Amino acid sequence: MNQQTPQEWAQAAQQFQQTLSDSWAKAMQGLPGAGLGGLGQSLPEAPSPLAFSPEKLKTLQEQYLQEAQNLWSQSTSSAMNGKPDGLPKVTDRRFSAQAWAANPAASMTAASYLLNARTLMGLADAVEADDKTRARVRFAVEQWAAASAPSNFLAFNAEAQQKAIETKGESIAKGMQNLLHDLKQGHVSMTDESLFEVGRNVATTEGAVVFENELFQLIEYKPLTAKVFEKPFLLIPPCINKYYILDLKPENSLIRYAVSQGHRTFVVSWRNPDESLANKTWDDYIEDAAIRAIHAVQDIAGQGKADGQINALGFCVGGTILSNALAVLAARGEKPVASATFLTTLIDFTDTGILDVFIDESFVKYRETQMGQGGLLKGKELSSTFSALRPNELLWNYVVGNYLKGETPPPFDLLYWNSDSTNLPGPFYAWYLRNTYLENKLIKPGEVTVCGEKIDLSYLDMPVYIYGSRDDHIVPIGGAYATTQVLPGKKRFVMGASGHIAGVINPPAAKKRNYWVREDGKLPKTSEAWLAGAKEQPGSWWTDWSDWLKGHAGKQIALPKTYGKGAKYKVIEAAPGRYVKAKA
């Protein structure tokens, strides 16, 4: 093995610039399902060649040259001495197994890959362009780097090779079986899905379906307390996935927790759209689902539409839908909710995080042409989208474990739910893209018409509880916080630890994580300014929210004698109902 000269390393470093400039557009176009529902299929052409900051490029090349020379010297020394511990320690979890450290060639491969990946990311940051173009380059490089890791290939994965030897090839045979199974089911297994069944060991809180139409079923839950609060509680989950993320197991079910706190609880269970719903619009979901559910809960609880009030919660896209429904009702002179809770919800779409890098006029027009007048956005596209946002954790980790090492992923209810994908009607999706992500119309009074009403969110003056997760990559904390600057009523903002799902599903009994509150009630313009005056609290934000919600739930009354009410809202079937069991 001959040591390369400094001149050769310098030449290699310079080639990175041209490599990135020539190939990033191709990488962007070829990403499988990247972005918001397969956005990689229609990205605009990238400017070529890319321009780089000379100062950053010079620093990066010098740094690369130095690190590459050091790595090669360490590798040469290690090979001569026959001791693999001469190489630098690799802390990346993909290469953390002892088999990598014990194999000098594998260690060198891992270290070289990490150096090259860091350099490419540095080049992405050195691109002289607007923020969106630079973010697009960075995303493409991240996908490329994740896909090309040596850990993803049996020929380079020392850990998988060692396991194949130890099992006398059984791990490879099992990996092939896993691959054939996943090809048949149409997605990479993140957990052993055979161990879960909706209604048996997830979505088990006792209740009944008391209303249904073609878009949703309304589930009412059996009380767990001696009395209930007079104002019922309605949850509207996102329609891009299934409601039982809020009801996984009894010990981590937000629905069961709400019931246990004395709330007469209802939830919207969205139908998984098929071709019969391919023409449904945003207006249909507002009028015939969210508003219909609000009125149904009012009717069941004996509240009249004009003055009877309920409490409502919207999660993620469900929160955006709830805000639109309440704005439409306000325009019609109705104020049906005593309070609203918004969990990881975007209403102001100024800060949409990584998804924004793919949204532009050309992409939205493409989707409008493709499915704006009818069609379905398939659940597989949505699933691949969210996996692409965290490729190492949500894709390649399972490719390596399932196929190269022949492992069966452990049972995990959250990942079972994550694999249980849903479709979306094309017109609904196209409207949502243009009016929220692209044009951010919801925060502009009178700029958008929903269900025949020009909506104005300044009419939503009810008390609101707004929650954001600190590490959320789908609804960034700044985007969740922005709702505090839009709605005019009394507001409480709380930030939880972790991400979009794990931050929300954090039951008090687990005694995990923490959250931040600001008791002075001040809501400055940015989340950073808010956090500067916030105080960290241990445990779950659920208890803080529960105390707040009880203050808007009215007095306690006797339990309802039956589910639903009369012939109009009679029991159709036991919870969780048929709709949630339908597969995409």
C-alpha positions as CSV (number, residue, x, y, z in Angstrom):
1,M,0.0,0.0,0.0
2,N,1.7,3.2,-1.2
3,Q,1.2,6.5,0.6
4,Q,-0.2,9.2,-1.6
5,T,1.6,12.5,-1.9
6,P,0.3,15.8,-0.6
7,Q,-0.1,17.0,-4.2
8,E,-2.4,14.0,-4.9
9,W,-4.5,14.7,-1.8
10,A,-4.8,18.4,-2.9
11,Q,-5.9,17.3,-6.3
12,A,-8.5,15.0,-4.8
13,A,-9.7,17.9,-2.6
14,Q,-10.2,20.2,-5.5
15,Q,-12.2,17.5,-7.4
16,F,-14.8,17.7,-4.7
17,Q,-15.9,21.1,-5.9
18,Q,-16.5,20.0,-9.4
19,T,-18.1,16.7,-8.2
20,L,-20.7,18.5,-6.2
21,S,-21.4,21.1,-8.8
22,D,-21.9,18.5,-11.6
23,S,-23.9,16.0,-9.6
24,W,-26.1,17.7,-7.1
25,A,-29.0,18.4,-9.5
26,K,-29.0,14.7,-10.6
27,A,-29.0,13.7,-7.0
28,M,-31.9,15.9,-6.2
29,Q,-33.9,14.6,-9.2
30,G,-33.2,11.0,-8.3
31,L,-34.1,11.1,-4.6
32,P,-36.8,8.4,-4.1
33,G,-39.9,10.2,-2.7
34,A,-37.9,13.0,-1.2
35,G,-39.6,16.0,0.1
36,L,-43.3,16.6,0.8
37,G,-44.9,13.6,-0.9
38,G,-42.4,12.7,-3.6
39,L,-41.1,16.2,-4.2
40,G,-37.9,14.9,-5.7
41,Q,-39.9,13.9,-8.8
42,S,-40.4,17.5,-10.0
43,L,-37.7,19.7,-8.7
44,P,-36.5,22.6,-11.0
45,E,-33.2,22.3,-12.6
46,A,-30.3,23.4,-10.4
47,P,-28.0,26.2,-11.5
48,S,-24.8,24.8,-12.9
49,P,-22.0,25.2,-12.2
50,L,-22.5,26.1,-8.6
51,A,-20.4,29.0,-7.3
52,F,-18.5,28.6,-4.0
53,S,-17.1,31.1,-1.5
54,P,-13.4,31.3,-2.2
55,E,-12.5,31.8,1.4
56,K,-14.6,28.9,2.6
57,L,-13.4,26.7,-0.2
58,K,-9.7,27.5,0.6
59,T,-10.2,26.7,4.3
60,L,-12.1,23.6,3.5
61,Q,-9.5,22.3,1.1
62,E,-6.7,23.0,3.5
63,Q,-8.6,21.3,6.3
64,Y,-9.4,18.3,4.1
65,L,-5.7,18.0,3.0
66,Q,-4.5,18.0,6.6
67,E,-7.1,15.5,7.9
68,A,-6.6,13.2,4.9
69,Q,-2.8,13.2,5.4
70,N,-3.2,12.5,9.1
71,L,-5.6,9.7,8.4
72,W,-3.3,8.1,5.9
73,S,-0.4,8.3,8.2
74,Q,-2.3,6.7,11.0
75,S,-3.5,4.0,8.6
76,T,-0.1,3.2,7.3
77,S,1.3,3.1,10.9
78,S,-1.5,0.8,12.0
79,A,-0.9,-1.6,9.0
80,M,2.8,-1.7,9.7
81,N,2.3,-2.5,13.4
82,G,-0.6,-4.8,12.9
83,K,-2.6,-2.9,15.5
84,P,-6.0,-1.4,14.5
85,D,-6.0,0.9,17.5
86,G,-3.7,3.3,15.7
87,L,-6.6,4.7,13.7
88,P,-8.7,7.5,15.1
89,K,-11.8,6.5,17.2
90,V,-15.0,6.6,15.2
91,T,-18.0,7.7,17.3
92,D,-20.7,7.5,14.6
93,R,-23.2,4.8,15.7
94,R,-23.2,3.2,12.3
95,F,-19.5,2.2,12.9
96,S,-19.5,1.8,16.7
97,A,-19.5,-2.0,16.9
98,Q,-16.3,-3.7,17.9
99,A,-16.1,-5.5,14.5
100,W,-15.3,-2.1,12.9
101,A,-12.6,-1.2,15.4
102,A,-11.0,-4.6,15.2
103,N,-10.6,-4.5,11.4
104,P,-8.0,-1.9,10.2
105,A,-9.4,-1.9,6.6
106,A,-13.0,-1.4,7.9
107,S,-11.8,1.3,10.3
108,M,-10.0,3.1,7.5
109,T,-13.0,2.8,5.2
110,A,-15.3,4.3,7.9
111,A,-13.0,7.1,8.8
112,S,-12.4,8.0,5.1
113,Y,-16.2,8.0,4.4
114,L,-16.8,10.3,7.4
115,L,-14.1,12.7,6.3
116,N,-15.5,12.8,2.7
117,A,-19.0,13.3,4.0
118,R,-18.0,16.2,6.3
119,T,-16.1,17.8,3.4
120,L,-19.1,17.5,1.1
121,M,-21.4,19.0,3.7
122,G,-18.8,21.8,4.1
123,L,-18.9,22.4,0.4
124,A,-22.7,22.6,0.5
125,D,-22.5,25.3,3.1
126,A,-19.9,27.1,1.0
127,V,-22.2,27.5,-2.0
128,E,-22.8,31.1,-2.9
129,A,-26.5,31.2,-3.5
130,D,-29.8,32.2,-1.8
131,D,-30.7,30.3,1.4
132,K,-33.2,28.1,-0.4
133,T,-30.8,26.9,-3.0
134,R,-28.1,26.3,-0.4
135,A,-30.6,24.3,1.7
136,R,-31.5,22.2,-1.3
137,V,-27.9,21.4,-2.0
138,R,-27.4,20.5,1.6
139,F,-30.4,18.2,1.6
140,A,-29.3,16.4,-1.5
141,V,-25.8,15.9,-0.1
142,E,-27.2,14.6,3.1
143,Q,-29.3,12.0,1.2
144,W,-26.3,11.1,-1.0
145,A,-24.0,10.7,1.9
146,A,-26.5,8.6,3.9
147,A,-27.1,6.3,1.0
148,S,-23.4,5.8,0.2
149,A,-22.2,4.9,3.7
150,P,-20.1,1.8,3.7
151,S,-22.2,0.3,6.5
152,N,-25.0,0.0,3.9
153,F,-23.1,-2.6,1.8
154,L,-22.3,-6.2,2.9
155,A,-18.9,-6.0,1.1
156,F,-17.8,-3.2,3.5
157,N,-19.8,-3.8,6.7
158,A,-17.5,-5.5,9.1
159,E,-20.2,-6.1,11.6
160,A,-22.5,-7.8,9.1
161,Q,-19.6,-9.9,7.8
162,Q,-18.6,-11.0,11.3
163,K,-22.2,-12.0,12.0
164,A,-22.4,-14.0,8.8
165,I,-19.3,-15.9,9.9
166,E,-20.6,-16.5,13.4
167,T,-24.0,-17.8,12.2
168,K,-22.5,-19.8,9.3
169,G,-24.4,-17.8,6.8
170,E,-27.8,-18.0,8.6
171,S,-27.9,-14.2,9.0
172,I,-27.5,-13.7,5.2
173,A,-30.3,-16.2,4.6
174,K,-32.6,-14.5,7.1
175,G,-31.7,-11.2,5.5
176,M,-32.9,-12.4,2.1
177,Q,-36.1,-13.6,3.7
178,N,-36.6,-10.2,5.3
179,L,-35.9,-8.5,2.0
180,L,-38.5,-10.7,0.1
181,H,-41.0,-10.0,2.9
182,D,-40.6,-6.3,2.7
183,L,-40.7,-6.3,-1.1
184,K,-44.1,-8.1,-0.8
185,Q,-45.5,-5.7,1.8
186,G,-44.2,-2.6,-0.1
187,H,-42.1,-0.9,2.7
188,V,-39.1,-1.5,4.9
189,S,-40.1,-3.1,8.2
190,M,-39.3,-0.8,11.2
191,T,-40.8,-3.2,13.7
192,D,-42.3,-6.7,13.8
193,E,-45.7,-5.7,12.5
194,S,-47.2,-9.2,13.0
195,L,-47.2,-8.5,16.8
196,F,-49.7,-5.6,16.6
197,E,-53.3,-5.3,15.7
198,V,-55.5,-2.2,15.8
199,G,-58.1,-2.7,18.5
200,R,-56.3,-5.6,20.1
201,N,-53.1,-4.1,21.5
202,V,-53.1,-0.6,20.1
203,A,-56.1,1.8,20.0
204,T,-57.7,-0.1,22.9
205,T,-59.4,2.7,24.9
206,E,-63.0,1.6,25.3
207,G,-65.6,3.5,23.4
208,A,-68.1,3.5,20.5
209,V,-68.5,5.0,17.0
210,V,-71.6,7.3,17.3
211,F,-71.5,9.0,13.9
212,E,-70.0,8.4,10.5
213,N,-70.0,9.8,7.0
214,E,-67.8,9.2,4.0
215,L,-64.8,11.2,5.5
216,F,-64.7,10.2,9.2
217,Q,-66.1,8.3,12.1
218,L,-66.7,10.1,15.5
219,I,-65.7,8.0,18.5
220,E,-67.0,8.6,22.0
221,Y,-65.0,7.1,24.9
222,K,-66.4,5.5,28.0
223,P,-65.8,7.7,31.1
224,L,-63.3,6.5,33.7
225,T,-64.4,8.9,36.5
226,A,-67.4,9.2,38.7
227,K,-68.4,12.5,37.0
228,V,-67.5,14.3,33.9
229,F,-67.0,18.0,33.0
230,E,-70.0,19.6,31.4
231,K,-68.1,20.8,28.3
232,P,-67.1,17.8,26.1
233,F,-63.7,17.5,24.6
234,L,-63.0,16.8,20.8
235,L,-59.7,15.8,19.4
236,I,-58.9,16.3,15.7
237,P,-55.8,14.3,14.7
238,P,-53.9,14.8,11.4
239,C,-55.5,13.2,8.4
240,I,-52.1,12.3,7.0
241,N,-51.8,9.4,9.4
242,K,-54.1,7.5,11.8
243,Y,-55.5,8.8,15.0
244,Y,-54.2,6.0,17.3
245,I,-50.9,7.8,17.7
246,L,-52.9,9.4,20.5
247,D,-54.0,5.9,21.8
248,L,-51.2,3.5,21.3
249,K,-51.2,1.7,24.7
250,P,-53.1,2.5,27.9
251,E,-49.9,3.7,29.5
252,N,-49.0,6.2,26.8
253,S,-52.5,7.1,25.4
254,L,-53.3,10.8,25.4
255,I,-56.9,9.9,24.8
256,R,-57.1,7.7,27.8
257,Y,-55.4,10.3,29.9
258,A,-58.0,12.9,28.9
259,V,-60.8,10.5,29.8
260,S,-59.1,9.7,33.1
261,Q,-59.1,13.5,33.9
262,G,-62.9,13.6,33.7
263,H,-63.4,14.9,30.1
264,R,-66.2,13.4,28.0
265,T,-63.9,12.7,25.1
266,F,-64.5,12.3,21.4
267,V,-62.0,11.8,18.5
268,V,-62.2,12.1,14.7
269,S,-61.1,8.9,13.1
270,W,-60.3,9.8,9.5
271,R,-61.3,7.4,6.7
272,N,-58.3,6.2,4.7
273,P,-59.2,7.6,1.2
274,D,-59.6,5.4,-1.8
275,E,-60.6,6.2,-5.3
276,S,-64.1,7.1,-4.2
277,L,-62.7,10.1,-2.3
278,A,-60.2,11.1,-5.0
279,N,-62.1,14.4,-5.7
280,K,-62.4,15.6,-2.1
281,T,-61.2,19.1,-1.4
282,W,-59.9,21.1,1.6
283,D,-63.4,22.6,1.9
284,D,-64.9,19.1,2.1
285,Y,-62.6,18.2,5.0
286,I,-63.5,21.5,6.8
287,E,-67.3,21.5,6.2
288,D,-68.1,17.8,6.2
289,A,-65.5,16.6,8.7
290,A,-64.2,19.2,11.2
291,I,-67.3,21.4,11.4
292,R,-69.6,18.3,11.3
293,A,-67.7,16.8,14.2
294,I,-67.9,20.0,16.2
295,H,-71.7,20.2,15.7
296,A,-72.1,16.5,16.4
297,V,-70.3,16.8,19.8
298,Q,-72.4,19.8,20.6
299,D,-75.6,17.9,19.8
300,I,-74.6,14.8,21.7
301,A,-73.7,16.8,24.8
302,G,-77.0,18.7,24.7
303,Q,-75.4,22.0,23.6
304,G,-77.1,24.2,21.1
305,K,-75.0,25.4,18.2
306,A,-75.5,29.1,19.0
307,D,-74.3,29.1,22.6
308,G,-73.2,25.6,23.7
309,Q,-69.4,25.2,23.8
310,I,-67.0,22.4,23.7
311,N,-63.2,22.2,24.1
312,A,-61.2,21.2,21.0
313,L,-57.7,20.0,20.2
314,G,-55.9,19.8,16.9
315,F,-52.7,17.9,16.3
316,C,-50.3,18.8,13.4
317,V,-52.4,19.1,10.2
318,G,-55.4,18.5,12.4
319,G,-54.6,21.8,14.2
320,T,-54.5,23.6,10.8
321,I,-57.9,22.1,9.9
322,L,-59.3,23.0,13.3
323,S,-58.2,26.6,12.9
324,N,-59.9,26.9,9.5
325,A,-63.1,25.3,10.8
326,L,-63.3,27.7,13.7
327,A,-62.6,30.6,11.4
328,V,-65.4,29.6,9.0
329,L,-67.8,29.2,11.9
330,A,-66.7,32.6,13.3
331,A,-67.5,34.1,9.9
332,R,-71.0,32.6,10.2
333,G,-71.5,34.0,13.7
334,E,-70.7,30.8,15.6
335,K,-68.2,30.5,18.4
336,P,-68.5,26.8,19.4
337,V,-65.4,26.2,21.4
338,A,-64.5,27.4,24.9
339,S,-60.9,26.7,24.3
340,A,-58.6,25.3,21.7
341,T,-55.4,23.4,22.0
342,F,-52.9,23.3,19.1
343,L,-50.2,20.6,19.3
344,T,-47.2,20.9,16.9
345,T,-49.4,22.9,14.5
346,L,-48.5,25.3,11.7
347,I,-50.9,28.2,11.1
348,D,-48.3,30.7,10.1
349,F,-46.2,28.9,7.5
350,T,-43.3,31.3,7.5
351,D,-41.0,28.8,9.2
352,T,-41.7,25.4,7.9
353,G,-38.2,23.9,8.3
354,I,-36.6,21.5,5.9
355,L,-39.8,20.8,3.9
356,D,-39.7,24.4,2.6
357,V,-36.6,23.7,0.4
358,F,-38.8,21.8,-2.0
359,I,-41.8,24.1,-2.2
360,D,-41.9,26.6,-5.1
361,E,-44.3,27.7,-7.8
362,S,-43.1,25.0,-10.3
363,F,-43.6,22.2,-7.9
364,V,-47.0,23.3,-6.7
365,K,-48.2,23.8,-10.4
366,Y,-46.9,20.3,-11.1
367,R,-49.0,18.8,-8.3
368,E,-52.0,20.8,-9.3
369,T,-51.8,19.5,-12.8
370,Q,-51.1,16.0,-11.6
371,M,-53.9,15.6,-9.0
372,G,-55.5,19.0,-8.4
373,Q,-58.7,17.9,-10.2
374,G,-58.7,14.4,-8.8
375,G,-56.5,11.6,-7.8
376,L,-54.7,10.3,-4.7
377,L,-51.4,11.1,-3.0
378,K,-50.4,7.6,-2.0
379,G,-49.5,6.8,1.5
380,K,-46.2,5.3,0.4
381,E,-45.1,8.7,-0.9
382,L,-45.9,10.3,2.4
383,S,-44.0,7.6,4.3
384,S,-40.9,7.9,2.1
385,T,-41.1,11.7,2.6
386,F,-40.8,11.5,6.3
387,S,-38.2,8.8,6.2
388,A,-36.1,11.0,3.9
389,L,-36.1,13.8,6.5
390,R,-34.0,11.5,8.8
391,P,-32.6,8.9,6.4
392,N,-30.1,7.2,8.7
393,E,-32.6,6.7,11.6
394,L,-35.7,5.9,9.5
395,L,-34.3,4.1,6.5
396,W,-30.8,2.9,6.3
397,N,-30.7,1.7,10.0
398,Y,-33.4,-0.8,9.1
399,V,-31.9,-1.7,5.7
400,V,-28.7,-2.7,7.5
401,G,-30.4,-4.5,10.4
402,N,-33.1,-6.3,8.4
403,Y,-31.1,-7.3,5.3
404,L,-27.4,-7.3,6.0
405,K,-27.6,-8.6,9.5
406,G,-30.8,-10.7,9.2
407,E,-32.3,-9.2,12.3
408,T,-36.0,-8.8,13.1
409,P,-36.7,-5.3,14.4
410,P,-38.0,-5.3,18.0
411,P,-41.7,-4.6,18.7
412,F,-42.4,-0.9,19.0
413,D,-46.0,0.4,18.8
414,L,-45.0,3.9,17.6
415,L,-43.1,2.4,14.6
416,Y,-46.0,0.1,13.8
417,W,-48.2,3.2,13.6
418,N,-45.6,5.0,11.5
419,S,-45.8,2.2,9.0
420,D,-49.6,2.2,8.9
421,S,-49.8,4.8,6.1
422,T,-52.7,6.8,4.7
423,N,-53.6,8.3,1.4
424,L,-54.7,11.9,0.7
425,P,-57.2,13.2,-1.9
426,G,-55.3,15.1,-4.6
427,P,-57.4,18.3,-4.6
428,F,-57.1,18.5,-0.8
429,Y,-53.4,18.1,-1.0
430,A,-52.9,20.6,-3.9
431,W,-55.0,23.3,-2.1
432,Y,-53.0,22.8,1.1
433,L,-49.6,23.1,-0.7
434,R,-50.5,26.4,-2.5
435,N,-52.4,28.2,0.3
436,T,-50.2,27.2,3.2
437,Y,-46.6,26.2,2.3
438,L,-46.3,28.3,-0.8
439,E,-48.4,31.4,-0.3
440,N,-49.0,31.4,3.5
441,K,-52.5,32.8,3.1
442,L,-54.1,31.7,6.4
443,I,-52.5,34.6,8.3
444,K,-53.7,37.2,5.8
445,P,-57.2,38.3,6.8
446,G,-59.7,37.8,3.9
447,E,-57.0,36.4,1.5
448,V,-58.4,32.9,1.4
449,T,-61.9,31.6,1.0
450,V,-62.8,28.4,2.8
451,C,-66.3,26.9,2.5
452,G,-67.6,30.1,1.0
453,E,-66.3,32.3,3.8
454,K,-63.3,34.7,3.7
455,I,-61.6,33.6,6.9
456,D,-59.9,35.9,9.4
457,L,-58.1,34.3,12.3
458,S,-58.3,37.4,14.3
459,Y,-61.9,36.4,15.1
460,L,-60.6,33.4,17.0
461,D,-60.4,35.1,20.4
462,M,-60.9,32.0,22.6
463,P,-58.2,30.9,25.1
464,V,-55.6,28.7,23.4
465,Y,-52.9,26.3,24.6
466,I,-50.1,26.1,22.1
467,Y,-47.5,23.3,22.3
468,G,-44.3,22.9,20.3
469,S,-41.5,20.3,20.4
470,R,-37.9,21.6,20.7
471,D,-36.4,19.2,18.2
472,D,-39.3,18.9,15.8
473,H,-38.1,18.5,12.2
474,I,-41.7,18.6,10.7
475,V,-43.1,21.6,12.6
476,P,-40.1,23.6,13.8
477,I,-40.4,25.1,17.2
478,G,-40.4,28.6,15.6
479,G,-43.3,27.6,13.4
480,A,-45.3,26.2,16.3
481,Y,-44.6,29.4,18.3
482,A,-45.6,31.7,15.5
483,T,-49.3,30.9,16.3
484,T,-48.9,33.0,19.4
485,Q,-48.5,36.0,17.2
486,V,-51.6,35.2,15.1
487,L,-54.4,34.4,17.5
488,P,-55.7,37.3,19.6
489,G,-57.0,35.6,22.7
490,K,-55.4,34.6,25.9
491,K,-52.6,32.2,25.1
492,R,-50.3,29.8,26.9
493,F,-47.3,28.4,25.1
494,V,-45.3,25.4,26.2
495,M,-42.3,23.8,24.7
496,G,-41.5,20.1,25.2
497,A,-38.3,18.2,24.7
498,S,-37.7,15.7,21.8
499,G,-39.4,15.7,18.4
500,H,-42.7,15.8,16.5
501,I,-44.1,12.6,18.0
502,A,-42.0,11.6,21.0
503,G,-42.4,15.1,22.4
504,V,-46.2,14.9,22.2
505,I,-46.5,11.3,23.4
506,N,-44.9,11.8,26.8
507,P,-47.2,10.5,29.6
508,P,-46.5,11.7,33.2
509,A,-46.1,8.2,34.6
510,A,-43.0,7.6,32.4
511,K,-41.3,10.5,34.2
512,K,-39.2,11.2,31.1
513,R,-38.0,14.4,29.4
514,N,-38.9,17.9,30.4
515,Y,-40.8,21.0,29.2
516,W,-40.5,24.8,29.4
517,V,-43.0,27.3,30.5
518,R,-43.0,31.1,31.0
519,E,-45.1,32.1,33.9
520,D,-44.9,35.8,33.3
521,G,-47.3,35.3,30.4
522,K,-45.1,37.3,28.0
523,L,-45.1,36.2,24.3
524,P,-42.3,38.1,22.4
525,K,-42.1,37.9,18.7
526,T,-39.7,34.9,18.5
527,S,-39.4,31.5,20.2
528,E,-35.8,32.3,21.0
529,A,-36.8,35.4,22.9
530,W,-39.6,33.5,24.7
531,L,-37.2,30.8,25.7
532,A,-34.8,33.3,27.2
533,G,-37.4,33.9,29.9
534,A,-38.8,30.4,30.2
535,K,-38.2,28.0,33.1
536,E,-37.5,24.3,32.6
537,Q,-39.7,21.8,34.4
538,P,-39.1,18.1,34.8
539,G,-41.4,15.4,33.3
540,S,-44.4,15.7,31.0
541,W,-46.2,18.7,29.8
542,W,-49.5,16.7,30.0
543,T,-50.1,17.8,33.6
544,D,-49.6,21.4,32.8
545,W,-52.1,21.1,29.9
546,S,-54.6,19.1,32.0
547,D,-54.6,21.8,34.7
548,W,-55.2,24.5,32.0
549,L,-58.0,22.5,30.3
550,K,-59.9,21.9,33.5
551,G,-60.2,25.7,33.9
552,H,-62.2,25.8,30.7
553,A,-64.3,22.6,31.1
554,G,-67.1,23.9,33.3
555,K,-68.6,22.2,36.3
556,Q,-68.7,18.5,36.9
557,I,-72.0,16.7,36.0
558,A,-73.4,13.1,36.1
559,L,-72.1,10.6,33.7
560,P,-74.0,10.2,30.4
561,K,-76.2,7.1,30.5
562,T,-75.4,6.0,27.0
563,Y,-73.0,6.6,24.1
564,G,-74.2,9.2,21.6
565,K,-77.8,10.6,21.8
566,G,-81.0,9.3,20.3
567,A,-81.5,7.8,16.9
568,K,-79.3,10.4,15.2
569,Y,-76.2,9.5,17.2
570,K,-76.6,5.9,18.1
571,V,-73.9,3.3,18.5
572,I,-72.7,2.1,15.1
573,E,-69.9,-0.2,16.3
574,A,-67.3,-0.5,19.1
575,A,-64.2,1.6,19.0
576,P,-61.8,1.8,17.2
577,G,-64.2,1.3,14.3
578,R,-63.7,0.2,10.7
579,Y,-62.1,3.3,9.2
580,V,-58.9,3.2,11.2
581,K,-58.3,-0.4,10.2
582,A,-58.4,0.3,6.4
583,K,-54.9,0.0,4.8
584,A,-53.6,2.4,2.2
